[in-house]
Amino acid sequence: MLLSRFKSLYVQVITGVLLGVLVGAFEPAIGAQLKPFSTVFISLIKMVFAPVIFATVVLGIAKMESMKELGKVGGAALLYFEILSTLALALGLVLVNIMQPGVGMNIDASTLDSHAIAAYTNAPKMASGMDFFLGIFPTSVIDAFAKNNILQILTFSIFFGVALSHSGKRGKIVVEVLDSFANAMFKIVNMVMRYAPIAAFGAVSFTVGKYGLGTLVQLGKLMGTMYLTCTVFVFVILGLVCRVFGLRITKVLVYIKDEIFVLLGTASSESVVPQCMRKMEHAGVSKSVVGLVIPSGLTFNPDGQCIYFTMAAIFIAQATNTPLTLTDQLIVLSVLLLTSKGSAGVSGTAFITLAATLASLGKIPVAGMVLLLGVDMFMGQARAITNTIGNCVATLVVGKLVGSLDKEKMDAALNTPMTQDRLAEIYAGAGTGDDHAPLPAAG
């Protein structure tokens, strides 16, 4: 019985995380050298990241019966994203003021060594609104794929999908080739996922080995507040959204538990994007909705990241005794409504965005970000898990809003126990039925 449970991916990942804590705590010199294990895993996922998004979006759009549905899906998704990410920012602001994790630390910002965050503060600054808009359109398709630029890949995929839908019989030949290509990519994902427990072990070993368990204890209140806020967001806000649309958040969480545990080890939302796309298709959401909502959600619906931004900014102010009025905090919230949307495809995105935001405000010391370094990986786990849950819920909700959710398939998927064999079949694309079913015609 115990052996059969160990075959489950999430059990293997938990084991990797626990072993990582032990190695990092008792052999920190060794643990600090193990980061390449997680780097290799994330690189392998990124290797198929762009092809999976491209193929999924193109196939979904090419199978649409009406191009009006494309605007319908995009409009519903963007409206949903804006509402939920704003709620996430506000929730983070409220709870950090209630819990006050930084109060009493009494840190003099002038004594902090800002060299440790130079890689983030010296990174390219956040683009203006117009630059961000222009950056959505690729000047080179090859460059967009090479850099894994999500929004540019999405833009090209939409154009290509629309072109195929108007290409008649010639277009169908390309669709069939892309279909086979997509299935091959997902089979690669299935192979890569076998490596996830080792990646989790390496990531946690590195963080604990480099920064020590003492750092976790010292900043435990901040971490606890972050995880509490994310829990409230998932079970209260997303739970209410699910109830309104006839879903149950607990069933969604059980359905994607393997991806959640992978995130616990990697702390990277990108590491489970292909897997979540396949699972949402298996749950009855049309390929077109999945292909538009999940990739764009990484940029426009980073719920966990939004919670982190407001929480980290106010925590630094509390820890360095920087006085902030209610107006100041509302300005922080307003600025983050914009800056939180413009960091897709940037390495160290949360830190870079936060640094740029604090620098633009000029009131909260940017050097205070040094306080977050030791626990950033563990807070990154909360960010990534909340981001992913939020995007999976968004996919189901938008699918239902635009009439492209097969309720029978969804009920079957959410109510059937997830065995390791079934998980492998979903990742590889087997047993998902008609993944390319068209959306109903508008009107």
N, C-alpha and C positions, 0 to 999 in steps of 0.2 A: 504493500500500500504506500509506504513511504517512498519507495523507489519510483513508483508510478507518478507520484506527485512531483518528484524532483525532475521529471521529464518536462514539466510545464515551464514555459519560458519565464514567467514572472517569478517562479520559485528560484530558478537559476540566477536571475538578476538580483533578487534579494540576497541570495547567498554571496554573489559577487560583491555587493555593496558592504555586507557585514565583514567579509574577509578583507576588503579594502580598508575599512576602519581599523581593523586589528593590525594590519601591516603598517599603515600610516602612523598608528599610535606607538607601536612597539619597535618598529624598524623604520623610523622617519627618513633616514638617508636612502633606503631602498625605495620606500613609497614615493619620495619626491622625484624618482627617476622613471616612474611608470606611466606618466601621462601619454606617451606615444600609443599605448594600447587603446585609449579612448579616441585619440586623434585619428588613428587608422580607421576605426569604425565610422566616425562621422564623415571622413573623407570618402569611404566606400558608399555611404548613403548619398552624399552629394554627387557622387559619380553618376548615379541614375536619377538624381533629383530633377534636372532640367528635362531629360527625355521623357520621364513619367508625366510631368506637368504638360509638356507639349502634346504628347500623344493623347492624354486624357481629355484635354480641352478641345483639341482638333476633332477627335472622334465624336465627342458630345455635340459640338456645334454642327458638324457635318450631318448628323442624324436628326437634327431638328427639322420639324415640318414647317415652322414659321420663324423668321428672323425677329419678329416682334418679341418672341420669347426671350431672346438674348438680352434685350433692354429691360424686359420685365424681371428677369433673374438678377441682373446687375443692379437695378434700382432697388429691389427688395433687399439685396445683400448689403449694399452701402448704407441704406437707412438703418437696418438692424445693427450693423457694425458701429455706426456713430452713436446710437443710443446706448449700446452695451459698454463700449469703451469709455464713454462719459460717466456712466454709473460706476465703472471700475475705478476711474480716477477719483471720483467723489468719495467712494467707500474707503479707499486708501487714506485720503485726507482726513476723514472723520475718525477712523479707528486709530491712526497714529497720534491724533490729538487726545483721544480718550486714554490710550495705553501709555503714551509718553515714554517710549523706550530709551530716548536719549537724555532725558532729564536726569541731572545728578552726575553726569560724566564729567562736566566742567573741564572740557578740553580747550586749551589755548590753540586756536587755529594756526597761529604764527610758528608754533613749535612742530607742526606736522611736516614730515618729509614728503614733499609733493613729487619727488623724482620717481616714486613707485607708480604713479599714475600718468607719467609723462607720455606714455604710448597712447593714452586715451585723450588727454587734454591737447596733445599736439596733432591729433588726427584731423583729417579734413572736417571743417565745421559743417553744421547742418545747412542744407541748401534752403534758399528762399522758397516761398510758395510757388513762384513761377518756374524756378529751376527744378523743383520737384516734379511739377507738371510736365515740363519738357523732357525730363529724365525718364518718363514712362515710355517714350517712343525711341526705339533703338535706331542708331545710325548704322549699325552693323549687327545682323542677326548672329553671326559667328561670335562677335564680342559679347553679346548678351548671354549666349549659351556658355561661353568660356568663363564668364564671371558669375554664373548662376544668378543673374539679375532677374528676380521673380517677376516684377511688373513688366519688364521689357519682353520676357519670354511669353508672358500672358498676352500682351498686346499683339505680338506676332502670331501667336497661336489662334487668337480670335480672327484676325484677318485671314489666316490660312484656312481655318475651318469654314468661314463664310464663303471663301472662294471655292472650296471643294463642294459645298452644298449647292453651288450653282454650276457645277462642271459636268453634270449628267453622268453618263456611263464611264467616261474617263476618270471622273472623280471617285467613282466606286472602286476602281482598281487601286487607287492610292489609299482609300479607306481600309481596304482589306489588308494591304501591306502594313499600314500603321497599326491595325488591330493585332496582327501577329507580332509586330515589333513591341507593342505595349505589353503583351503577355510575356514576352521574353524578358523585358525589363523587370516585371514583377517577380519572375522566377529568380532573377538575380537578387532582388530584395529578400526573398525567402531564404536564399543562401547566406546573405550577409547577416540576417537576424540571428543565425546560429552563433555568431560572434559577440552578440550583445552582452552576455554575462561577463566576458573578459574585459570588454570596454568599460562596463560599470566598475569592475574591480580596479582597473587602472586609474580611472578618473577620481574615485574616492580616495584611493591610496595616495595619489599625488596631492590632493587638497589637504588631507589630514597630515600627511608627512611634511608638507611645506609650511603650513601655518599652525599646526598643532591643535590638539583638543582644547587647550587653554583658551584659544581665540574663540572657539565655539561657545564655551561657557561664558566668557566675558561679554559676548554680544548675543547671548541666548535670548534676552528679552526682545531684541529687534527681530531675530529669526522667529521667535514664538508669535510675535505680533503679525509678521508677514504671513506665516502659515495659518494663523487664525483668520486673518482678513480674506485670504484666498478660499478658505473653507466656507466662510460666510457667503462669499460671492457665489461659489459653486452650488451650495445647498439651498441658499435663500433666493438669490437673484436668478441664477440659472434654473433652480428648481421651480421657481414660480413661472418662468418662461416656459419650461417644459410642461407644467400643469395646464397652462393656458392653451397649449397646442396639442394636448392629449398625449403627452409623453411622461415618462417617469425618469428623473435624473439618476436614480439608483440603478435602473436597468441599463442606462447608457454607460454609466461608470463601470459596471460589471462587464459589459460588452467590450470596452476598450481597456480593460485592466492590464493586459500585456503591454500595450503601448505606454500606459502610465508608469509601469515599473521600469521600462526601458528609459524613460525620461528621468526617473529617480537616479539612474546611474550616469546618464549622459548630460543632463541639464540643457539639452538643445532641442528646441521645437522641431528643427529641420530633420532630426534623426528619425522621426516617425511619420513624416508627411506622406510618403508613398503608402505606408501601411494603413494609415487612417483613410486615405482616399479609397483604397480597396475595400476596407470595412464598411464605409458609408455606402459604396455601390452595392455591397452584399446586403446591406440593410434596406435596400429598396429605393435609394435616391438615384436619380438618373445621372449618367456620366457627365452630362453638360453642367448640371448644378454642382456636382462634386468638384469638377475641374475648375469652375469659376470661384466657388466659395472658399475652399480650403487654401489654395495658394494666395488669393488676395487677402484672406483673413490674417495671414502672417504679417501683413503690413497694416491693414486697416482695422483689425480686431484683436490686437495683442492684449487681452484682458489682464493677464498676469503681469505683463510688463507695465501696464498703466498703473496697477496697484503699487508696484515696486517704485515707480517714478515719484509719485506724490509722497509715499512713505519714506523713501530714502532722502528726498530733499528736506522734508520737515525733520527727520531724525538728525541729519547733519546740523541743522539750525539749533535743535534742542541740545545736542551734545556739545556744541561750541558756544552755547549761550547767546546765539544770535537772535535778537528780538524780532518777531514777525507779528504784524497786526493781522486782523481778519482780511483786510484789503490785500495785504502782501500775499497771504495764502491763496486768495482767490485769483490773484495775478499769476501765481505759480501754476494753479490749475488751468487757467486760460492758455498760458504759453504751452503747457504740456498737451493740451488738446490738439495743438498743431504739430509740435516736435515729435510726439509719440507716433505720428503717422508716417514720418519720412526717413526711416532708418533701415529699410529692408535691404538685405544683401550685404550689410556692412559687418565686418568682423568685430566682435565685442560691442554689438549694437546697443545694449542697454547702458553700458558705461559711457560710450561715446555720446549718446543722446542726452544722458543725464549731465555729463560734463558741459556740453554745449548749452543746455538749458540754464544751468547754474551760472555759467559765464555770461550769458545774455542778460540775466536778471541783475547780476552785480551785487547782490546783497548776501546770499548764502555762500560761504567760502568754498571754492572748488576743491581746495586742498583737503577738505573734510571727507572727500571720497576715499581717502586712504583708509579710513575706518571701516569701509565696506569690503576691502580686498579679501580679508581672511575668510569671510562667510559668503562671498559672492556666488561661489559654486552651489552652496546649499540654498541660497535664496534663488539662484537660477533654476533649481529644481522646481521650486514653487511656481516661478514664472512660467516655465515651460509646460508644466502639468496643467496649470490654469489656462494658458493659451490654447493648448490642444483640446481640452474639454470644451472650452468656449467655442472653438471652431467646429468641433463635431456637432455640438448642439445647434450651432448656426446653420450647418448643412442640412440637418433634419428639419429645422424650422423653415428655412427658405424653400426647401424642397416641398414642404406641405403648403406653404403660401402660394407657390406658383403651380401647384397641382402636379408635381412630378415625383411624388413619394408613393411608392407601392406599399400600402399599409399591411397587406398580408405578408409580404417579404420582410418588412420591418419587424412585425410581431414575431415571425418565425426566427429571425436573427437574434432579437433581443431576449427571447425566451428559451433558446436552445443552449445548453451548456457548452462552453468553449473548450473542446479537447485540443491537444497538441496537433493531432492529425487534421482536425477541422481548421485550426489556425493556419497550418501550412497550406491547405487547399485554398483558403481565402487569399493569402499572400501571393500564391502562385497563380491565382485567377481561376481555379477550378471550382465548379459547383455554384457559380454566382448567377447562373441563368442568363437572361438577356440583359447584359450590362449596357447595351447601347440603345435601349428602348427610347423612342423619340418622345419629346414633350408634346402634350396636346396642343393643337392649334389654338392661337389666341382668339378670344371672343367666344 
